[in-house]
Amino acid sequence: MKVGTQKQLIDGVVGEIEVAVDVPKIETDEIKGVALVAHPHPLFGGTMDNKVAQTLAKTMNELGYIAVRPNFRGVGQTVGEHDHGMGETEDMLKVLAWMRTEWPKNMPLVLAGFSFGSFVQSRVAAALKERGDDVARMVMIGTAAGKWQVEAVPSDSIVIHGELDETIPLSAVMRWAEPLELPVTVVAGADHFFHRRLHIIKYIIMQQWCV
């Protein structure tokens, strides 16, 4: 495996999917698992190169995971049109199937998503659960509760939200998390895109990872 970031095309449901693969600077036998990272809404400028998505990938690398960041349909070189999370879920499952052929199937899997990407990842997790597949951990940033039907996630999921999120109100996330008995970490003064606070996302994940 080449250390660093490589972009490539893989087969998807409706055509090719562009993915960025971020490989950490560690020995192959020290790789702890793989992480699938989902970016924000493609109709509002969301891409695999979104700063929060990149922060998630870099953080996963530091934790010893290979990170894969796909572009959703109609973004970059990924074929297709926006499908409101339905087709995007199918594509993420397709990417996961490809990941399982690239790296050992028993490697722990992490699902991470930002905004619209968190909604898609909740659907991916639900689909995997139905199949009996395990997800080692989930990371939800700017969780899209209230805008889309975000599925229930495991109680050890790391959920981070900005206090001043103007796109997805903190109150909506709290209403979603309450019946799940799911802790939410609130970043004081942060907006939806965590401007000037990306380092705090990394810090929180690193601190909560082994808890």
Secondary structure, 3 states (H helix, E strand, C coil): CCCEEEEEEEECCCCEEEEEEEECCCCHHHCCEEEEEECCCHHHCCCCCCHHHHHHHHHHHHCCEEEEEECCCCCCCCCCCCCCCHHHHHHHHHHHHHHHHHCCCCCCEEEEEECHHHHHHHHHHHHHHHHCCCCCEEEEECCCECCECCCCCCCCCEEEEECCCCCCCHHHHHHHHHHHCCCCEEECCCCCCCCCCHHHHHHHHHHHCCC
